[in-house]
Structure formats: structure tokens, C-alpha cells
Amino acid sequence: MNLGVIEIDRIIEMAWEDRTTFEAIEHQFKLNEQEVIKLMRTQMKPKSFRLWRARVQGRKTKHQKLRSFESGRFKCSRQRQITHNKISKR
């Protein structure tokens, strides 16, 4: 699969997010968990990749079947809206 720079950046961002499952990445980009790991290994510095793997390994929130909370979007009550790459005022 040929991925552009924007798609690769988004996959990396989603992979770092705690609550974004590998299944969500697969649904959107057609990459399974092993392919995401391979992409992360090739696109990141070795130290960053090791940090990411240590963070993700065994994390229940990264796998849909292991989640203890309902699926859906999570948003903190203190999170601000982002519009045109600027944080809007409350």
C-alpha cells in the first residue's frame, strides 16, 4: 500500500494515542497491528520506537477486545476545541 506523508503522520499520531485501537487504524488505513509496528519501526528513530513499543505492549486500550470501557470518542471536560490549528478561547 502506498501511503503519503500525511497518511503516515496520521497513522503515527493514532498509534501514539492511548485510546485509539489498532482496529481503528486498520479500519481507516487497512494496516493490521503488525504492519503498524513495521511502519513505526521504519519511520521513527530507534529510541523513539523502543519507547513506543514499551508503552503500547500489553496496553488494554490499544485492543478493542480488551477494553473495559464502551467504545466511542473520549473527550476530557477540560479539553479545548482546536480550529484551524489554533486553540480557541473558552
N, CA, C and O of each residue as an XYZ file, in Angstrom:
360
protein
N       0.845     -1.179      0.000
C       0.000      0.000      0.000
C       0.891      1.242      0.000
O       1.809      1.359      0.812
N       0.618      2.143     -0.895
C       1.382      3.392     -0.975
C       0.716      4.443     -0.102
O      -0.421      4.848     -0.345
N       1.438      4.873      0.909
C       0.925      5.885      1.827
C       1.686      7.180      1.628
O       2.907      7.179      1.467
N       0.958      8.282      1.641
C       1.584      9.587      1.533
C       2.100     10.049      2.889
O       1.871      9.398      3.908
N       2.779     11.151      2.889
C       3.347     11.714      4.116
C       2.249     12.028      5.128
O       2.414     11.788      6.324
N       1.138     12.561      4.652
C       0.032     12.922      5.547
C      -0.551     11.669      6.211
O      -0.818     11.672      7.413
N      -0.747     10.602      5.433
C      -1.290      9.358      5.985
C      -0.330      8.741      6.997
O      -0.757      8.273      8.053
N       0.963      8.737      6.679
C       1.964      8.177      7.599
C       1.975      8.967      8.902
O       2.005      8.379      9.983
N       1.950     10.294      8.808
C       1.904     11.122     10.018
C       0.673     10.817     10.853
O       0.762     10.730     12.077
N      -0.479     10.652     10.204
C      -1.719     10.374     10.938
C      -1.674      8.998     11.593
O      -2.145      8.841     12.719
N      -1.120      8.005     10.915
C      -1.006      6.668     11.499
C      -0.105      6.707     12.726
O      -0.429      6.107     13.751
N       1.018      7.404     12.631
C       1.928      7.526     13.766
C       1.234      8.226     14.922
O       1.363      7.806     16.072
N       0.508      9.276     14.628
C      -0.229     10.004     15.666
C      -1.261      9.090     16.332
O      -1.377      9.071     17.557
N      -2.003      8.340     15.528
C      -3.015      7.435     16.073
C      -2.379      6.314     16.886
O      -2.930      5.896     17.904
N      -1.219      5.827     16.444
C      -0.533      4.756     17.164
C      -0.047      5.228     18.531
O      -0.022      4.439     19.476
N       0.337      6.489     18.655
C       0.791      7.037     19.933
C      -0.369      7.302     20.894
O      -0.181      7.283     22.110
N      -1.567      7.548     20.353
C      -2.718      7.847     21.197
C      -3.129      6.601     21.981
O      -3.252      5.515     21.415
N      -3.339      6.767     23.277
C      -3.684      5.629     24.123
C      -5.023      5.005     23.768
O      -5.146      3.780     23.770
N      -6.007      5.801     23.468
C      -7.356      5.281     23.274
C      -7.698      4.928     21.836
O      -8.812      4.481     21.563
N      -6.775      5.117     20.923
C      -7.009      4.724     19.533
C      -6.540      3.289     19.358
O      -5.358      2.986     19.525
N      -7.474      2.410     19.021
C      -7.142      0.991     18.903
C      -6.464      0.687     17.570
O      -6.563      1.451     16.610
N      -5.775     -0.448     17.542
C      -5.186     -0.914     16.288
C      -6.291     -1.241     15.290
O      -6.103     -1.107     14.081
N      -7.444     -1.670     15.801
C      -8.574     -1.959     14.919
C      -9.070     -0.695     14.215
O      -9.487     -0.753     13.059
N      -9.027      0.449     14.909
C      -9.430      1.717     14.293
C      -8.459      2.107     13.181
O      -8.870      2.601     12.132
N      -7.182      1.883     13.418
C      -6.168      2.170     12.393
C      -6.371      1.250     11.196
O      -6.270      1.677     10.046
N      -6.661     -0.026     11.481
C      -6.885     -0.981     10.395
C      -8.134     -0.612      9.590
O      -8.141     -0.718      8.364
N      -9.174     -0.186     10.277
C     -10.412      0.200      9.592
C     -10.180      1.396      8.672
O     -10.706      1.437      7.560
N      -9.406      2.355      9.126
C      -9.205      3.579      8.359
C      -8.131      3.452      7.283
O      -8.284      3.989      6.186
N      -7.032      2.734      7.595
C      -5.886      2.696      6.681
C      -5.568      1.310      6.126
O      -4.636      1.161      5.336
N      -6.329      0.299      6.530
C      -6.128     -1.085      6.050
C      -4.759     -1.649      6.431
O      -4.179     -2.442      5.688
N      -4.244     -1.233      7.602
C      -2.977     -1.770      8.118
C      -3.267     -2.506      9.420
O      -3.833     -1.929     10.348
N      -2.880     -3.780      9.494
C      -3.096     -4.509     10.741
C      -2.009     -4.132     11.754
O      -1.117     -3.341     11.449
N      -2.089     -4.695     12.944
C      -1.161     -4.328     14.023
C       0.295     -4.553     13.629
O       1.145     -3.702     13.890
N       0.585     -5.678     13.009
C       1.974     -5.968     12.613
C       2.482     -4.975     11.573
O       3.648     -4.582     11.605
N       1.620     -4.573     10.661
C       2.018     -3.589      9.648
C       2.240     -2.209     10.270
O       3.121     -1.465      9.839
N       1.434     -1.869     11.289
C       1.630     -0.599     12.001
C       2.977     -0.623     12.723
O       3.716      0.361     12.693
N       3.292     -1.735     13.365
C       4.572     -1.879     14.067
C       5.722     -1.732     13.071
O       6.705     -1.046     13.348
N       5.596     -2.370     11.929
C       6.636     -2.281     10.898
C       6.793     -0.840     10.414
O       7.914     -0.358     10.254
N       5.673     -0.152     10.181
C       5.709      1.250      9.753
C       6.379      2.117     10.809
O       7.218      2.959     10.489
N       6.008      1.912     12.065
C       6.594      2.694     13.155
C       8.102      2.454     13.229
O       8.871      3.390     13.445
N       8.516      1.219     13.050
C       9.949      0.891     13.101
C      10.726      1.605     12.002
O      11.849      2.059     12.226
N      10.130      1.705     10.814
C      10.855      2.329      9.694
C      10.793      3.856      9.731
O      11.679      4.520      9.194
N       9.765      4.415     10.354
C       9.561      5.862     10.320
C      10.090      6.596     11.548
O      10.208      7.822     11.529
N      10.405      5.877     12.600
C      10.828      6.527     13.841
C      12.296      6.247     14.132
O      12.881      5.298     13.610
N      12.869      7.086     14.967
C      14.225      6.831     15.447
C      14.172      5.587     16.333
O      13.148      5.326     16.964
N      15.258      4.816     16.391
C      15.247      3.582     17.188
C      14.822      3.787     18.644
O      14.046      2.995     19.177
N      15.316      4.826     19.280
C      14.962      5.091     20.683
C      13.463      5.392     20.816
O      12.805      4.895     21.730
N      12.935      6.199     19.909
C      11.509      6.536     19.929
C      10.658      5.291     19.704
O       9.626      5.111     20.349
N      11.097      4.434     18.784
C      10.361      3.196     18.529
C      10.334      2.319     19.773
O       9.288      1.770     20.122
N      11.475      2.183     20.446
C      11.526      1.357     21.671
C      10.611      1.928     22.753
O       9.934      1.172     23.450
N      10.586      3.252     22.900
C       9.683      3.886     23.871
C       8.223      3.606     23.525
O       7.417      3.301     24.403
N       7.893      3.710     22.255
C       6.525      3.455     21.822
C       6.133      2.002     22.071
O       5.043      1.727     22.572
N       7.021      1.075     21.723
C       6.720     -0.354     21.915
C       6.526     -0.669     23.394
O       5.623     -1.421     23.758
N       7.364     -0.099     24.237
C       7.220     -0.334     25.678
C       5.895      0.233     26.175
O       5.257     -0.353     27.050
N       5.487      1.350     25.631
C       4.231      1.981     26.037
C       3.017      1.186     25.568
O       2.043      1.044     26.309
N       3.070      0.672     24.351
C       1.918      0.004     23.744
C       1.787     -1.455     24.172
O       0.675     -1.973     24.274
N       2.889     -2.105     24.417
C       2.869     -3.542     24.702
C       2.036     -3.838     25.943
O       2.324     -3.351     27.036
N       1.015     -4.633     25.753
C       0.162     -5.040     26.859
C      -0.875     -4.009     27.273
O      -1.621     -4.235     28.226
N      -0.937     -2.884     26.577
C      -1.914     -1.841     26.916
C      -3.294     -2.272     26.431
O      -3.505     -2.493     25.239
N      -4.224     -2.387     27.363
C      -5.564     -2.874     27.029
C      -6.321     -1.920     26.122
O      -7.147     -2.364     25.324
N      -6.066     -0.629     26.220
C      -6.825      0.341     25.432
C      -6.473      0.296     23.951
O      -7.201      0.860     23.134
N      -5.373     -0.362     23.584
C      -4.972     -0.411     22.180
C      -5.644     -1.561     21.433
O      -5.488     -1.685     20.218
N      -6.389     -2.399     22.149
C      -7.049     -3.547     21.529
C      -8.531     -3.523     21.872
O      -8.906     -3.509     23.045
N      -9.357     -3.519     20.857
C     -10.802     -3.402     21.032
C     -11.362     -4.470     21.974
O     -12.211     -4.164     22.811
N     -10.908     -5.698     21.852
C     -11.451     -6.800     22.650
C     -11.062     -6.720     24.122
O     -11.751     -7.289     24.969
N      -9.979     -6.029     24.442
C      -9.501     -5.964     25.824
C     -10.018     -4.750     26.577
O      -9.786     -4.626     27.779
N     -10.707     -3.865     25.899
C     -11.187     -2.632     26.540
C     -12.237     -2.940     27.600
O     -13.083     -3.817     27.427
N     -12.161     -2.203     28.689
C     -13.157     -2.359     29.738
C     -14.212     -1.257     29.674
O     -15.205     -1.316     30.399
N     -14.011     -0.252     28.815
C     -14.976      0.831     28.686
C     -15.649      0.732     27.329
O     -15.163      0.050     26.427
N     -16.766      1.417     27.197
C     -17.507      1.383     25.946
C     -16.731      2.078     24.839
O     -15.981      3.024     25.079
N     -16.926      1.593     23.634
C     -16.256      2.240     22.512
C     -16.919      3.567     22.219
O     -18.061      3.801     22.614
N     -16.229      4.402     21.553
C     -16.725      5.737     21.252
C     -15.635      6.746     21.515
O     -14.529      6.391     21.922
N     -15.945      7.979     21.286
C     -14.956      9.031     21.478
C     -14.866      9.396     22.937
O     -15.869      9.422     23.651
N     -13.675      9.674     23.366
C     -13.442     10.146     24.723
C     -12.943     11.575     24.623
O     -12.057     11.883     23.826
N     -13.511     12.428     25.425
C     -13.052     13.806     25.438
C     -13.077     14.301     26.869
O     -14.103     14.228     27.545
N     -11.977     14.791     27.311
C     -11.878     15.348     28.647
C     -12.703     16.632     28.719
O     -12.779     17.383     27.747
N     -13.310     16.875     29.856
C     -14.125     18.074     30.004
C     -13.282     19.353     29.923
O     -13.810     20.427     29.636
N     -11.982     19.238     30.176
C     -11.089     20.397     30.127
C     -10.412     20.566     28.769
O      -9.665     21.522     28.563
N     -10.670     19.643     27.844
C     -10.038     19.711     26.532
C     -10.644     20.843     25.711
O     -11.863     21.004     25.665
N      -9.796     21.611     25.073
C     -10.254     22.732     24.253
C     -10.492     22.278     22.821
O      -9.923     21.290     22.356
N     -11.335     23.014     22.145
C     -11.585     22.761     20.727
C     -10.410     23.287     19.923
O      -9.853     24.336     20.248
N     -10.033     22.578     18.889
C      -8.954     23.022     18.016
C      -9.565     23.384     16.667
O     -10.249     22.568     16.048
N      -9.316     24.601     16.218
C      -9.855     25.085     14.960
C      -8.719     25.686     14.149
O      -8.027     26.591     14.616
N      -8.530     25.194     12.956
C      -7.501     25.693     12.046
C      -6.130     25.745     12.745
O      -5.406     26.733     12.618
N      -5.788     24.708     13.461
C      -4.518     24.559     14.163
C      -4.286     25.604     15.237
O      -3.146     25.815     15.648
N      -5.333     26.260     15.699
C      -5.224     27.219     16.785
C      -6.198     26.803     17.878
O      -7.317     26.379     17.593
N      -5.779     26.924     19.093
C      -6.650     26.585     20.195
C      -7.566     27.780     20.433
O      -7.107     28.894     20.687
N      -8.859     27.527     20.348
C      -9.812     28.626     20.522
C      -9.995     28.928     22.003
O      -9.785     28.074     22.864
N     -10.385     30.149     22.270
C     -10.591     30.586     23.646
C     -11.900     30.037     24.166
O     -12.818     29.763     23.394
N     -11.986     29.880     25.456
C     -13.221     29.389     26.075
C     -14.246     30.465     26.132
O     -15.353     30.238     26.621
